[in-house]
């Protein structure tokens, strides 16, 4: 009987030890899981909780110009922060102006933290949507919109356009160059004014032919305008017309195809459009006025991610901030002589010796003083 009693006591003690061990293991596992959960939460906090999107202008995300440059900036931001398209960054395509408001509202409903409006034409729609959604941050490119949750990104396009005007005047053999704009607006007039001022600064007698396609998405019209200009002895055309400019490149390449010795050149805009001018072993892209929309988009997106979104501010990207510049990709056409002259005029602008006109009225005053 005594043996049975001792056996029972030992059995109970053994069971108690097992139970305590099991509890200890369970608590340790729970603590490990809790620690792992906190670690995961710490990893996802910030980047993976942040999302950014943009609404294109009518030129489309693959316009090889303004919209595409914005998208490249957004993709670069995504790659740098481990985000994927559709799961951290994305875009909404606008086929017409009427798409702006629905696209902005759709992205708001999808809980994007930051939404870019690409182009001044989105200013009104973005201003209204931003006012209705104060908890969402917005950024407008090429315009200024009031609001504590809106950052306005502008550029000194006139400065970069002045420099490519210098290049155009030096490259021209006929003494006639051209400018093709998309829709007439204060913004595109900045490109025109700067370009004409730069060309006239190098050659006061040079003729500058100007025309507007009244669209940023009409390559056929761009091609027709370019054909008329080249037929009238214009040999260098600078376009500021979004996807319409694709037609300018097409016309120059058609001429070059028919006559490899033809002296026809295109100056691209917004991004380096060297590839758009390629035709066999030749290239009709003299240079491009670089407007670093990609840098501006990436910069502001990173600021928003870091909790430093510049809401209520207007940021300007000019020569001093490397926000505009000149492409040197076509080394055969963009000669050392042209490059040296461009650098000389660039320094004059940076030193304050030259104030580049931004409007046609300012241009007339500038030309009168040459």
Secondary structure, DSSP 8 states (H G I E B T S, - for coil): -HHHHHHHHHHHHHHHHHHHHHHHHHHHHHHHHHHHHHHHHHHHTTGGG--EEEE--TT-TTSSSHHHHHHHHHHHHHHHTT--BTTTEEEE--SSTTHHHHHHHHHHHTT-SEEEE-SGGGHHHHHHHHHH-TTSEEEEESS----TTEEEEEE-HHHHHHHHHHHHHHH-SSSEEEEEESS-SHHHHHHHHHHHHHHHHH-TT-EEEEEE-S-SS-HHHHHHHHHHHHHTT--EEEEE-GGGHHHHHHHHHHHHHH-TT---EEEEEES--TGGGEETTEE-EEEEEEE-HHHHHHHHHHHHHTT---TT-EEEE-TTTTSEEE----TTTS-HHHHHHHHHHHHHHHTTS-----SHHHHHHHHHT-
